[in-house]
């Protein structure tokens, strides 16, 4: 029974990692006319830069365990919404693209090196990184849609990616080995390096 569960989990992880290669590397594209909620829902899941960070938050939270399993993702979502508001109202936040890629590197590195920090410090780290992601979502909100619906959409999408990362981490710890989470962290770091190289060569 355990062997079958392990085999299914491995198949899921392989399929999931293969699915993490969207055609659009960055989420900053236009989708035309759509409702605020749907547009907000699409924004975080349409780009590798955001996807890596959202999954990393969930994976790191599962790695930390205890109260952090839920507190860290909730802190990210809450602070991200505040960053989204800054973007919607036009407040300037510098180095947003750099901050997003840095978040992938930092979170992936924390997972890879199994860094377990106090809960308060972990919340501060994800909160600061979430501002960049939220601002990017908010700054690119179409003028014709509802800001409230749009914010709800990207918050739901982000929470869903967090949950996927958390479940992957929890199942890996129970059915396989915690090193699987570290390997995932290494994959996130490699993804961030790929994004950084792409950003540097595009300039």
N, CA and C atoms as an extended XYZ file, in Angstrom:
609
Properties=species:S:1:pos:R:3:atomname:S:1:resname:S:1:resid:I:1 pbc="F F F"
N         0.834       -1.201        0.000 N   UNK     1
C         0.000        0.000        0.000 CA  UNK     1
C         0.875        1.261        0.000 C   UNK     1
N         1.861        1.284        0.904 N   UNK     2
C         2.749        2.443        0.993 CA  UNK     2
C         3.543        2.584       -0.307 C   UNK     2
N         3.960        1.428       -0.860 N   UNK     3
C         4.727        1.471       -2.109 CA  UNK     3
C         3.897        2.095       -3.230 C   UNK     3
N         2.624        1.709       -3.300 N   UNK     4
C         1.748        2.275       -4.328 CA  UNK     4
C         1.565        3.776       -4.156 C   UNK     4
N         1.402        4.201       -2.908 N   UNK     5
C         1.243        5.627       -2.642 CA  UNK     5
C         2.502        6.394       -3.032 C   UNK     5
N         3.663        5.802       -2.724 N   UNK     6
C         4.922        6.451       -3.094 CA  UNK     6
C         5.048        6.575       -4.612 C   UNK     6
N         4.663        5.483       -5.300 N   UNK     7
C         4.751        5.492       -6.759 CA  UNK     7
C         3.825        6.532       -7.361 C   UNK     7
N         2.609        6.628       -6.809 N   UNK     8
C         1.654        7.622       -7.317 CA  UNK     8
C         2.140        9.032       -7.046 C   UNK     8
N         2.717        9.245       -5.865 N   UNK     9
C         3.223       10.575       -5.536 CA  UNK     9
C         4.367       10.967       -6.453 C   UNK     9
N         5.256       10.018       -6.728 N   UNK    10
C         6.362       10.302       -7.628 CA  UNK    10
C         5.846       10.651       -9.025 C   UNK    10
N         4.840        9.922       -9.489 N   UNK    11
C         4.246       10.210      -10.799 CA  UNK    11
C         3.632       11.598      -10.810 C   UNK    11
N         2.968       11.953       -9.697 N   UNK    12
C         2.364       13.271       -9.588 CA  UNK    12
C         3.429       14.358       -9.617 C   UNK    12
N         4.515       14.143       -8.867 N   UNK    13
C         5.571       15.149       -8.801 CA  UNK    13
C         6.222       15.356      -10.168 C   UNK    13
N         6.464       14.247      -10.880 N   UNK    14
C         7.065       14.362      -12.212 CA  UNK    14
C         6.137       15.116      -13.155 C   UNK    14
N         4.861       14.740      -13.148 N   UNK    15
C         3.890       15.417      -14.016 CA  UNK    15
C         3.763       16.892      -13.646 C   UNK    15
N         3.796       17.162      -12.349 N   UNK    16
C         3.659       18.539      -11.876 CA  UNK    16
C         4.844       19.391      -12.317 C   UNK    16
N         6.060       18.849      -12.181 N   UNK    17
C         7.243       19.596      -12.572 CA  UNK    17
C         7.264       19.844      -14.076 C   UNK    17
N         6.797       18.850      -14.845 N   UNK    18
C         6.722       19.043      -16.294 CA  UNK    18
C         5.707       20.129      -16.654 C   UNK    18
N         4.660       20.221      -15.859 N   UNK    19
C         3.625       21.219      -16.119 CA  UNK    19
C         4.008       22.615      -15.695 C   UNK    19
N         5.148       22.739      -15.030 N   UNK    20
C         5.590       24.049      -14.562 CA  UNK    20
C         6.407       24.781      -15.615 C   UNK    20
N         6.193       24.479      -16.894 N   UNK    21
C         6.919       25.153      -17.960 CA  UNK    21
C         5.933       25.826      -18.892 C   UNK    21
N         5.312       26.911      -18.455 N   UNK    22
C         4.317       27.570      -19.303 CA  UNK    22
C         4.956       28.256      -20.500 C   UNK    22
N         4.129       28.507      -21.505 N   UNK    23
C         4.629       29.172      -22.694 CA  UNK    23
C         5.079       30.585      -22.387 C   UNK    23
N         4.346       31.263      -21.511 N   UNK    24
C         4.738       32.617      -21.117 CA  UNK    24
C         5.555       32.530      -19.849 C   UNK    24
N         6.804       32.962      -19.918 N   UNK    25
C         7.666       32.851      -18.750 CA  UNK    25
C         7.267       33.864      -17.698 C   UNK    25
N         6.874       35.053      -18.099 N   UNK    26
C         6.463       36.067      -17.152 CA  UNK    26
C         4.958       36.261      -17.210 C   UNK    26
N         4.398       36.653      -16.064 N   UNK    27
C         2.947       36.757      -15.978 CA  UNK    27
C         2.425       38.087      -16.480 C   UNK    27
N         3.296       38.948      -16.956 N   UNK    28
C         2.889       40.306      -17.249 CA  UNK    28
C         2.439       40.454      -18.697 C   UNK    28
N         1.268       39.858      -19.004 N   UNK    29
C         0.704       39.918      -20.350 CA  UNK    29
C        -0.741       40.352      -20.269 C   UNK    29
N        -1.285       40.776      -21.386 N   UNK    30
C        -2.668       41.230      -21.418 CA  UNK    30
C        -3.586       40.102      -21.856 C   UNK    30
N        -4.768       40.023      -21.265 N   UNK    31
C        -5.708       38.955      -21.567 CA  UNK    31
C        -6.974       39.461      -22.250 C   UNK    31
N        -7.014       40.739      -22.577 N   UNK    32
C        -8.209       41.267      -23.210 CA  UNK    32
C        -9.317       41.476      -22.197 C   UNK    32
N       -10.531       41.579      -22.711 N   UNK    33
C       -11.680       41.848      -21.850 CA  UNK    33
C       -12.070       40.604      -21.057 C   UNK    33
N       -12.114       40.706      -19.769 N   UNK    34
C       -12.533       39.612      -18.902 CA  UNK    34
C       -12.940       40.209      -17.569 C   UNK    34
N       -13.598       39.435      -16.743 N   UNK    35
C       -14.025       39.965      -15.452 CA  UNK    35
C       -12.825       40.201      -14.553 C   UNK    35
N       -13.000       41.065      -13.555 N   UNK    36
C       -11.909       41.364      -12.640 CA  UNK    36
C       -11.416       40.131      -11.914 C   UNK    36
N       -12.333       39.298      -11.444 N   UNK    37
C       -11.938       38.106      -10.690 CA  UNK    37
C       -11.144       37.145      -11.561 C   UNK    37
N       -11.635       36.880      -12.783 N   UNK    38
C       -10.959       35.937      -13.662 CA  UNK    38
C        -9.593       36.457      -14.087 C   UNK    38
N        -9.511       37.753      -14.356 N   UNK    39
C        -8.217       38.317      -14.739 CA  UNK    39
C        -7.240       38.223      -13.574 C   UNK    39
N        -7.700       38.524      -12.366 N   UNK    40
C        -6.842       38.394      -11.188 CA  UNK    40
C        -6.440       36.957      -10.943 C   UNK    40
N        -7.359       36.033      -11.216 N   UNK    41
C        -7.087       34.608      -11.029 CA  UNK    41
C        -6.008       34.122      -11.992 C   UNK    41
N        -6.012       34.653      -13.201 N   UNK    42
C        -5.068       34.215      -14.226 CA  UNK    42
C        -3.668       34.779      -14.031 C   UNK    42
N        -3.579       35.953      -13.459 N   UNK    43
C        -2.289       36.649      -13.423 CA  UNK    43
C        -1.179       35.874      -12.721 C   UNK    43
N        -1.390       35.357      -11.498 N   UNK    44
C        -0.288       34.650      -10.813 CA  UNK    44
C         0.080       33.313      -11.458 C   UNK    44
N        -0.874       32.663      -12.124 N   UNK    45
C        -0.606       31.315      -12.636 CA  UNK    45
C        -0.161       31.317      -14.088 C   UNK    45
N         0.050       32.488      -14.648 N   UNK    46
C         0.424       32.553      -16.056 CA  UNK    46
C         1.906       32.849      -16.249 C   UNK    46
N         2.663       32.898      -15.176 N   UNK    47
C         4.081       33.202      -15.314 CA  UNK    47
C         4.940       32.401      -14.358 C   UNK    47
N         6.078       31.918      -14.841 N   UNK    48
C         6.964       31.090      -14.040 CA  UNK    48
C         7.520       31.833      -12.837 C   UNK    48
N         7.751       33.135      -12.985 N   UNK    49
C         8.322       33.905      -11.872 CA  UNK    49
C         7.420       33.875      -10.644 C   UNK    49
N         6.116       34.060      -10.849 N   UNK    50
C         5.175       34.020       -9.728 CA  UNK    50
C         4.933       32.586       -9.247 C   UNK    50
N         4.807       31.662      -10.181 N   UNK    51
C         4.502       30.275       -9.811 CA  UNK    51
C         5.583       29.704       -8.899 C   UNK    51
N         6.846       29.937       -9.260 N   UNK    52
C         7.942       29.406       -8.443 CA  UNK    52
C         7.876       29.919       -7.014 C   UNK    52
N         7.630       31.207       -6.856 N   UNK    53
C         7.582       31.792       -5.511 CA  UNK    53
C         6.396       31.271       -4.714 C   UNK    53
N         5.235       31.169       -5.356 N   UNK    54
C         4.043       30.703       -4.641 CA  UNK    54
C         4.213       29.261       -4.156 C   UNK    54
N         4.741       28.405       -5.031 N   UNK    55
C         4.984       27.022       -4.640 CA  UNK    55
C         6.052       26.941       -3.555 C   UNK    55
N         7.074       27.787       -3.681 N   UNK    56
C         8.160       27.784       -2.696 CA  UNK    56
C         7.653       28.139       -1.306 C   UNK    56
N         6.747       29.093       -1.222 N   UNK    57
C         6.186       29.463        0.076 CA  UNK    57
C         5.505       28.258        0.719 C   UNK    57
N         4.702       27.534       -0.069 N   UNK    58
C         4.026       26.355        0.457 CA  UNK    58
C         4.988       25.254        0.851 C   UNK    58
N         6.011       25.029        0.022 N   UNK    59
C         7.007       24.010        0.336 CA  UNK    59
C         7.787       24.357        1.592 C   UNK    59
N         8.217       25.606        1.706 N   UNK    60
C         8.978       26.023        2.887 CA  UNK    60
C         8.119       25.925        4.141 C   UNK    60
N         6.851       26.300        4.012 N   UNK    61
C         5.939       26.219        5.153 CA  UNK    61
C         5.804       24.774        5.635 C   UNK    61
N         5.694       23.834        4.689 N   UNK    62
C         5.583       22.425        5.072 CA  UNK    62
C         6.876       21.928        5.691 C   UNK    62
N         7.980       22.463        5.214 N   UNK    63
C         9.289       22.089        5.750 CA  UNK    63
C         9.465       22.611        7.179 C   UNK    63
N         8.971       23.824        7.426 N   UNK    64
C         9.054       24.406        8.767 CA  UNK    64
C         8.172       23.634        9.741 C   UNK    64
N         6.979       23.259        9.277 N   UNK    65
C         6.061       22.480       10.103 CA  UNK    65
C         5.396       23.304       11.193 C   UNK    65
N         4.546       22.647       11.958 N   UNK    66
C         3.858       23.304       13.063 CA  UNK    66
C         2.954       24.430       12.602 C   UNK    66
N         2.887       25.471       13.394 N   UNK    67
C         2.044       26.625       13.092 CA  UNK    67
C         2.453       27.314       11.802 C   UNK    67
N         3.750       27.251       11.485 N   UNK    68
C         4.256       27.903       10.273 CA  UNK    68
C         3.644       27.337        9.011 C   UNK    68
N         3.178       26.084        9.062 N   UNK    69
C         2.585       25.453        7.882 CA  UNK    69
C         1.453       26.298        7.313 C   UNK    69
N         0.692       26.938        8.186 N   UNK    70
C        -0.416       27.786        7.748 CA  UNK    70
C        -0.112       29.278        7.890 C   UNK    70
N         0.647       29.640        8.918 N   UNK    71
C         0.897       31.061        9.193 CA  UNK    71
C         1.731       31.715        8.097 C   UNK    71
N         2.733       31.015        7.592 N   UNK    72
C         3.611       31.594        6.572 CA  UNK    72
C         2.856       31.866        5.262 C   UNK    72
N         2.115       30.896        4.718 N   UNK    73
C         1.342       31.207        3.502 CA  UNK    73
C         0.297       32.296        3.707 C   UNK    73
N        -0.378       32.282        4.856 N   UNK    74
C        -1.382       33.321        5.121 CA  UNK    74
C        -0.735       34.701        5.188 C   UNK    74
N         0.458       34.774        5.787 N   UNK    75
C         1.170       36.054        5.858 CA  UNK    75
C         1.534       36.537        4.466 C   UNK    75
N         1.936       35.619        3.597 N   UNK    76
C         2.285       36.000        2.228 CA  UNK    76
C         1.067       36.560        1.503 C   UNK    76
N        -0.055       35.850        1.582 N   UNK    77
C        -1.264       36.287        0.875 CA  UNK    77
C        -1.726       37.646        1.392 C   UNK    77
N        -1.740       37.803        2.715 N   UNK    78
C        -2.197       39.065        3.302 CA  UNK    78
C        -1.341       40.243        2.894 C   UNK    78
N        -0.022       40.077        2.961 N   UNK    79
C         0.878       41.169        2.587 CA  UNK    79
C         0.862       41.413        1.090 C   UNK    79
N         0.684       40.350        0.312 N   UNK    80
C         0.603       40.494       -1.132 CA  UNK    80
C        -0.586       41.361       -1.536 C   UNK    80
N        -1.704       41.190       -0.868 N   UNK    81
C        -2.877       42.018       -1.156 CA  UNK    81
C        -2.562       43.486       -0.876 C   UNK    81
N        -1.842       43.761        0.207 N   UNK    82
C        -1.439       45.140        0.500 CA  UNK    82
C        -0.538       45.686       -0.606 C   UNK    82
N         0.395       44.844       -1.092 N   UNK    83
C         1.231       45.259       -2.214 CA  UNK    83
C         0.409       45.507       -3.456 C   UNK    83
N        -0.633       44.686       -3.662 N   UNK    84
C        -1.522       44.884       -4.801 CA  UNK    84
C        -2.242       46.216       -4.739 C   UNK    84
N        -2.647       46.607       -3.549 N   UNK    85
C        -3.315       47.903       -3.370 CA  UNK    85
C        -2.368       49.038       -3.743 C   UNK    85
N        -1.099       48.907       -3.340 N   UNK    86
C        -0.104       49.930       -3.703 CA  UNK    86
C         0.010       50.055       -5.217 C   UNK    86
N        -0.008       48.899       -5.893 N   UNK    87
C         0.077       48.940       -7.348 CA  UNK    87
C        -1.153       49.525       -7.990 C   UNK    87
N        -2.325       49.223       -7.437 N   UNK    88
C        -3.578       49.719       -8.001 CA  UNK    88
C        -3.688       51.233       -7.876 C   UNK    88
N        -3.269       51.765       -6.729 N   UNK    89
C        -3.405       53.208       -6.512 CA  UNK    89
C        -2.222       54.000       -7.060 C   UNK    89
N        -1.208       53.288       -7.587 N   UNK    90
C        -0.117       53.963       -8.266 CA  UNK    90
C         1.041       54.389       -7.408 C   UNK    90
N         1.169       53.850       -6.206 N   UNK    91
C         2.330       54.153       -5.362 CA  UNK    91
C         3.557       53.477       -5.970 C   UNK    91
N         4.671       54.201       -6.027 N   UNK    92
C         5.870       53.670       -6.660 CA  UNK    92
C         6.621       52.726       -5.731 C   UNK    92
N         6.920       51.537       -6.219 N   UNK    93
C         7.756       50.564       -5.504 CA  UNK    93
C         8.906       50.202       -6.439 C   UNK    93
N        10.154       50.475       -6.030 N   UNK    94
C        11.288       50.223       -6.933 CA  UNK    94
C        11.685       48.753       -7.000 C   UNK    94
N        12.377       48.400       -8.084 N   UNK    95
C        12.998       47.080       -8.259 CA  UNK    95
C        12.002       45.923       -8.119 C   UNK    95
N        10.830       46.075       -8.710 N   UNK    96
C         9.797       45.042       -8.574 CA  UNK    96
C        10.207       43.745       -9.263 C   UNK    96
N        10.630       43.827      -10.527 N   UNK    97
C        11.026       42.619      -11.258 CA  UNK    97
C        12.208       41.942      -10.568 C   UNK    97
N        13.177       42.745      -10.135 N   UNK    98
C        14.330       42.184       -9.439 CA  UNK    98
C        13.911       41.535       -8.125 C   UNK    98
N        12.961       42.172       -7.437 N   UNK    99
C        12.483       41.629       -6.179 CA  UNK    99
C        11.762       40.304       -6.351 C   UNK    99
N        11.023       40.166       -7.450 N   UNK   100
C        10.307       38.914       -7.723 CA  UNK   100
C        11.288       37.776       -7.979 C   UNK   100
N        12.295       38.034       -8.822 N   UNK   101
C        13.292       36.995       -9.084 CA  UNK   101
C        14.093       36.689       -7.821 C   UNK   101
N        14.410       37.731       -7.038 N   UNK   102
C        15.128       37.513       -5.779 CA  UNK   102
C        14.322       36.643       -4.832 C   UNK   102
N        12.998       36.797       -4.847 N   UNK   103
C        12.160       35.982       -3.974 CA  UNK   103
C        12.264       34.511       -4.344 C   UNK   103
N        12.346       34.210       -5.642 N   UNK   104
C        12.520       32.822       -6.076 CA  UNK   104
C        13.851       32.264       -5.577 C   UNK   104
N        14.910       33.065       -5.711 N   UNK   105
C        16.234       32.637       -5.260 CA  UNK   105
C        16.275       32.434       -3.742 C   UNK   105
N        15.721       33.392       -3.016 N   UNK   106
C        15.764       33.336       -1.549 CA  UNK   106
C        14.951       32.161       -1.020 C   UNK   106
N        13.716       32.042       -1.471 N   UNK   107
C        12.851       30.968       -0.975 CA  UNK   107
C        13.368       29.595       -1.398 C   UNK   107
N        13.822       29.489       -2.648 N   UNK   108
C        14.392       28.220       -3.095 CA  UNK   108
C        15.629       27.846       -2.281 C   UNK   108
N        16.454       28.849       -1.970 N   UNK   109
C        17.648       28.606       -1.177 CA  UNK   109
C        17.325       28.180        0.253 C   UNK   109
N        16.318       28.794        0.841 N   UNK   110
C        15.901       28.421        2.192 CA  UNK   110
C        15.440       26.966        2.251 C   UNK   110
N        14.719       26.552        1.187 N   UNK   111
C        14.244       25.164        1.121 CA  UNK   111
C        15.407       24.209        0.893 C   UNK   111
N        16.260       24.551       -0.046 N   UNK   112
C        17.384       23.686       -0.400 CA  UNK   112
C        18.306       23.448        0.798 C   UNK   112
N        18.552       24.513        1.571 N   UNK   113
C        19.467       24.409        2.712 CA  UNK   113
C        18.763       24.067        4.023 C   UNK   113
N        17.458       23.793        3.941 N   UNK   114
C        16.639       23.425        5.111 CA  UNK   114
C        16.833       24.439        6.238 C   UNK   114
N        16.627       25.705        5.930 N   UNK   115
C        16.761       26.772        6.917 CA  UNK   115
C        15.452       26.897        7.694 C   UNK   115
N        15.511       26.632        8.981 N   UNK   116
C        14.337       26.763        9.845 CA  UNK   116
C        14.530       27.960       10.770 C   UNK   116
N        13.780       29.007       10.503 N   UNK   117
C        13.871       30.245       11.257 CA  UNK   117
C        12.687       30.364       12.213 C   UNK   117
N        12.802       31.234       13.230 N   UNK   118
C        11.634       31.483       14.094 CA  UNK   118
C        10.440       31.948       13.271 C   UNK   118
N         9.255       31.641       13.739 N   UNK   119
C         8.043       31.960       12.992 CA  UNK   119
C         7.959       33.434       12.642 C   UNK   119
N         8.277       34.315       13.594 N   UNK   120
C         8.178       35.757       13.345 CA  UNK   120
C         9.118       36.193       12.227 C   UNK   120
N        10.326       35.649       12.202 N   UNK   121
C        11.294       35.993       11.156 CA  UNK   121
C        10.827       35.448        9.808 C   UNK   121
N        10.302       34.236        9.808 N   UNK   122
C         9.800       33.626        8.571 CA  UNK   122
C         8.669       34.465        7.979 C   UNK   122
N         7.778       34.941        8.838 N   UNK   123
C         6.658       35.773        8.385 CA  UNK   123
C         7.154       37.091        7.811 C   UNK   123
N         8.148       37.686        8.453 N   UNK   124
C         8.700       38.952        7.952 CA  UNK   124
C         9.318       38.758        6.573 C   UNK   124
N        10.061       37.659        6.395 N   UNK   125
C        10.711       37.400        5.114 CA  UNK   125
C         9.681       37.247        4.001 C   UNK   125
N         8.702       36.370        4.199 N   UNK   126
C         7.713       36.160        3.137 CA  UNK   126
C         6.852       37.408        2.927 C   UNK   126
N         6.628       38.163        4.007 N   UNK   127
C         5.844       39.390        3.879 CA  UNK   127
C         6.531       40.415        3.002 C   UNK   127
N         7.833       40.597        3.208 N   UNK   128
C         8.586       41.559        2.392 CA  UNK   128
C         8.621       41.130        0.933 C   UNK   128
N         8.823       39.852        0.696 N   UNK   129
C         8.868       39.355       -0.682 CA  UNK   129
C         7.501       39.432       -1.356 C   UNK   129
N         6.450       39.247       -0.569 N   UNK   130
C         5.092       39.274       -1.122 CA  UNK   130
C         4.717       40.649       -1.664 C   UNK   130
N         5.310       41.700       -1.115 N   UNK   131
C         4.987       43.056       -1.574 CA  UNK   131
C         5.296       43.202       -3.063 C   UNK   131
N         6.432       42.649       -3.506 N   UNK   132
C         6.814       42.760       -4.915 CA  UNK   132
C         5.811       42.040       -5.817 C   UNK   132
N         5.419       40.844       -5.402 N   UNK   133
C         4.463       40.085       -6.211 CA  UNK   133
C         3.100       40.785       -6.248 C   UNK   133
N         2.651       41.244       -5.101 N   UNK   134
C         1.372       41.939       -5.047 CA  UNK   134
C         1.374       43.210       -5.860 C   UNK   134
N         2.476       43.957       -5.768 N   UNK   135
C         2.567       45.205       -6.528 CA  UNK   135
C         2.496       44.931       -8.029 C   UNK   135
N         3.200       43.875       -8.482 N   UNK   136
C         3.173       43.542       -9.913 CA  UNK   136
C         1.755       43.212      -10.354 C   UNK   136
N         1.013       42.472       -9.523 N   UNK   137
C        -0.375       42.159       -9.866 CA  UNK   137
C        -1.218       43.432       -9.945 C   UNK   137
N        -1.104       44.257       -8.920 N   UNK   138
C        -1.931       45.458       -8.841 CA  UNK   138
C        -1.621       46.473       -9.916 C   UNK   138
N        -0.329       46.657      -10.211 N   UNK   139
C         0.073       47.659      -11.198 CA  UNK   139
C        -0.420       47.315      -12.596 C   UNK   139
N        -0.671       46.044      -12.851 N   UNK   140
C        -1.084       45.620      -14.184 CA  UNK   140
C        -2.567       45.285      -14.263 C   UNK   140
N        -3.318       45.743      -13.296 N   UNK   141
C        -4.763       45.537      -13.331 CA  UNK   141
C        -5.387       46.385      -14.438 C   UNK   141
N        -6.181       45.787      -15.310 N   UNK   142
C        -6.859       46.578      -16.344 CA  UNK   142
C        -7.774       47.624      -15.719 C   UNK   142
N        -7.828       48.801      -16.306 N   UNK   143
C        -8.613       49.895      -15.728 CA  UNK   143
C       -10.105       49.611      -15.742 C   UNK   143
N       -10.540       48.727      -16.631 N   UNK   144
C       -11.978       48.496      -16.798 CA  UNK   144
C       -12.554       47.513      -15.788 C   UNK   144
N       -11.714       46.878      -14.958 N   UNK   145
C       -12.224       45.842      -14.064 CA  UNK   145
C       -12.292       46.356      -12.624 C   UNK   145
N       -13.012       45.609      -11.808 N   UNK   146
C       -13.152       45.959      -10.402 CA  UNK   146
C       -11.889       45.594       -9.635 C   UNK   146
N       -11.348       46.563       -8.897 N   UNK   147
C       -10.146       46.318       -8.116 CA  UNK   147
C       -10.355       45.267       -7.043 C   UNK   147
N       -11.533       45.272       -6.414 N   UNK   148
C       -11.832       44.304       -5.362 CA  UNK   148
C       -11.892       42.892       -5.922 C   UNK   148
N       -12.596       42.730       -7.039 N   UNK   149
C       -12.698       41.412       -7.667 CA  UNK   149
C       -11.330       40.932       -8.161 C   UNK   149
N       -10.557       41.843       -8.714 N   UNK   150
C        -9.236       41.501       -9.224 CA  UNK   150
C        -8.328       41.032       -8.083 C   UNK   150
N        -8.346       41.769       -6.974 N   UNK   151
C        -7.530       41.398       -5.813 CA  UNK   151
C        -7.953       40.046       -5.254 C   UNK   151
N        -9.259       39.805       -5.202 N   UNK   152
C        -9.755       38.518       -4.730 CA  UNK   152
C        -9.276       37.393       -5.641 C   UNK   152
N        -9.263       37.655       -6.943 N   UNK   153
C        -8.827       36.649       -7.904 CA  UNK   153
C        -7.371       36.264       -7.719 C   UNK   153
N        -6.477       37.254       -7.616 N   UNK   154
C        -5.066       36.881       -7.484 CA  UNK   154
C        -4.745       36.345       -6.089 C   UNK   154
N        -5.557       36.709       -5.095 N   UNK   155
C        -5.372       36.131       -3.763 CA  UNK   155
C        -5.762       34.651       -3.751 C   UNK   155
N        -6.867       34.314       -4.424 N   UNK   156
C        -7.317       32.920       -4.494 CA  UNK   156
C        -6.306       32.069       -5.267 C   UNK   156
N        -5.811       32.580       -6.394 N   UNK   157
C        -4.828       31.836       -7.184 CA  UNK   157
C        -3.547       31.606       -6.391 C   UNK   157
N        -3.113       32.627       -5.678 N   UNK   158
C        -1.902       32.509       -4.866 CA  UNK   158
C        -2.085       31.487       -3.759 C   UNK   158
N        -3.222       31.556       -3.064 N   UNK   159
C        -3.496       30.594       -1.996 CA  UNK   159
C        -3.540       29.172       -2.535 C   UNK   159
N        -4.085       28.998       -3.740 N   UNK   160
C        -4.140       27.679       -4.348 CA  UNK   160
C        -2.752       27.124       -4.628 C   UNK   160
N        -1.843       27.963       -5.126 N   UNK   161
C        -0.471       27.528       -5.377 CA  UNK   161
C         0.255       27.227       -4.070 C   UNK   161
N         0.004       28.046       -3.048 N   UNK   162
C         0.571       27.759       -1.722 CA  UNK   162
C         0.118       26.383       -1.240 C   UNK   162
N        -1.180       26.128       -1.376 N   UNK   163
C        -1.737       24.864       -0.907 CA  UNK   163
C        -1.126       23.687       -1.656 C   UNK   163
N        -0.917       23.851       -2.956 N   UNK   164
C        -0.299       22.794       -3.743 CA  UNK   164
C         1.118       22.508       -3.251 C   UNK   164
N         1.864       23.579       -2.984 N   UNK   165
C         3.211       23.405       -2.448 CA  UNK   165
C         3.204       22.752       -1.078 C   UNK   165
N         2.273       23.169       -0.225 N   UNK   166
C         2.165       22.589        1.123 CA  UNK   166
C         1.843       21.102        1.058 C   UNK   166
N         0.853       20.735        0.250 N   UNK   167
C         0.452       19.338        0.143 CA  UNK   167
C         1.578       18.482       -0.428 C   UNK   167
N         2.281       19.014       -1.418 N   UNK   168
C         3.414       18.289       -1.985 CA  UNK   168
C         4.473       18.040       -0.923 C   UNK   168
N         4.760       19.080       -0.124 N   UNK   169
C         5.756       18.933        0.929 CA  UNK   169
C         5.334       17.958        2.009 C   UNK   169
N         4.092       18.047        2.448 N   UNK   170
C         3.591       17.167        3.504 CA  UNK   170
C         3.595       15.712        3.043 C   UNK   170
N         3.124       15.473        1.816 N   UNK   171
C         3.104       14.110        1.290 CA  UNK   171
C         4.514       13.569        1.093 C   UNK   171
N         5.419       14.428        0.640 N   UNK   172
C         6.805       13.998        0.455 CA  UNK   172
C         7.422       13.595        1.786 C   UNK   172
N         7.153       14.348        2.841 N   UNK   173
C         7.696       14.025        4.161 CA  UNK   173
C         7.126       12.718        4.703 C   UNK   173
N         5.856       12.475        4.452 N   UNK   174
C         5.202       11.295        5.014 CA  UNK   174
C         5.457       10.028        4.207 C   UNK   174
N         5.485       10.149        2.895 N   UNK   175
C         5.543        8.969        2.046 CA  UNK   175
C         6.900        8.725        1.410 C   UNK   175
N         7.711        9.764        1.273 N   UNK   176
C         9.003        9.598        0.616 CA  UNK   176
C        10.125        9.977        1.578 C   UNK   176
N        10.706       11.105        1.361 N   UNK   177
C        11.823       11.569        2.180 CA  UNK   177
C        11.856       13.089        2.106 C   UNK   177
N        12.237       13.720        3.202 N   UNK   178
C        12.263       15.187        3.218 CA  UNK   178
C        13.255       15.748        2.210 C   UNK   178
N        14.181       14.919        1.753 N   UNK   179
C        15.128       15.390        0.744 CA  UNK   179
C        14.427       15.750       -0.566 C   UNK   179
N        13.265       15.156       -0.795 N   UNK   180
C        12.496       15.496       -2.001 CA  UNK   180
C        12.158       16.984       -1.983 C   UNK   180
N        11.831       17.518       -0.809 N   UNK   181
C        11.528       18.945       -0.694 CA  UNK   181
C        12.777       19.763       -1.013 C   UNK   181
N        13.934       19.302       -0.526 N   UNK   182
C        15.181       19.999       -0.841 CA  UNK   182
C        15.447       20.008       -2.341 C   UNK   182
N        15.227       18.878       -2.999 N   UNK   183
C        15.409       18.819       -4.452 CA  UNK   183
C        14.486       19.817       -5.152 C   UNK   183
N        13.254       19.921       -4.651 N   UNK   184
C        12.312       20.895       -5.221 CA  UNK   184
C        12.838       22.314       -5.030 C   UNK   184
N        13.427       22.570       -3.855 N   UNK   185
C        14.032       23.882       -3.613 CA  UNK   185
C        15.155       24.167       -4.583 C   UNK   185
N        15.960       23.130       -4.862 N   UNK   186
C        17.023       23.301       -5.847 CA  UNK   186
C        16.471       23.598       -7.224 C   UNK   186
N        15.352       22.947       -7.565 N   UNK   187
C        14.711       23.222       -8.845 CA  UNK   187
C        14.217       24.655       -8.936 C   UNK   187
N        13.709       25.178       -7.819 N   UNK   188
C        13.234       26.564       -7.789 CA  UNK   188
C        14.402       27.530       -7.969 C   UNK   188
N        15.541       27.222       -7.342 N   UNK   189
C        16.733       28.060       -7.521 CA  UNK   189
C        17.169       28.060       -8.983 C   UNK   189
N        17.183       26.889       -9.607 N   UNK   190
C        17.558       26.804      -11.024 CA  UNK   190
C        16.583       27.596      -11.900 C   UNK   190
N        15.287       27.507      -11.559 N   UNK   191
C        14.295       28.286      -12.290 CA  UNK   191
C        14.536       29.772      -12.144 C   UNK   191
N        14.914       30.197      -10.951 N   UNK   192
C        15.193       31.620      -10.714 CA  UNK   192
C        16.424       32.075      -11.497 C   UNK   192
N        17.438       31.206      -11.569 N   UNK   193
C        18.634       31.541      -12.350 CA  UNK   193
C        18.285       31.678      -13.823 C   UNK   193
N        17.425       30.799      -14.300 N   UNK   194
C        16.959       30.878      -15.685 CA  UNK   194
C        16.244       32.207      -15.941 C   UNK   194
N        15.376       32.592      -15.010 N   UNK   195
C        14.660       33.862      -15.150 CA  UNK   195
C        15.619       35.048      -15.099 C   UNK   195
N        16.603       34.971      -14.201 N   UNK   196
C        17.588       36.051      -14.078 CA  UNK   196
C        18.394       36.181      -15.360 C   UNK   196
N        18.811       35.057      -15.916 N   UNK   197
C        19.578       35.083      -17.169 CA  UNK   197
C        18.729       35.678      -18.289 C   UNK   197
N        17.454       35.286      -18.343 N   UNK   198
C        16.558       35.832      -19.357 CA  UNK   198
C        16.369       37.333      -19.217 C   UNK   198
N        16.252       37.795      -17.956 N   UNK   199
C        16.073       39.223      -17.719 CA  UNK   199
C        17.323       40.007      -18.099 C   UNK   199
N        18.505       39.444      -17.822 N   UNK   200
C        19.746       40.132      -18.129 CA  UNK   200
C        19.997       40.207      -19.627 C   UNK   200
N        19.692       39.108      -20.333 N   UNK   201
C        19.932       39.092      -21.778 CA  UNK   201
C        18.891       39.910      -22.533 C   UNK   201
N        17.731       40.157      -21.893 N   UNK   202
C        16.682       40.942      -22.560 CA  UNK   202
C        17.005       42.423      -22.518 C   UNK   202
N        17.852       42.842      -21.580 N   UNK   203
C        18.194       44.260      -21.443 CA  UNK   203
C        19.374       44.641      -22.337 C   UNK   203
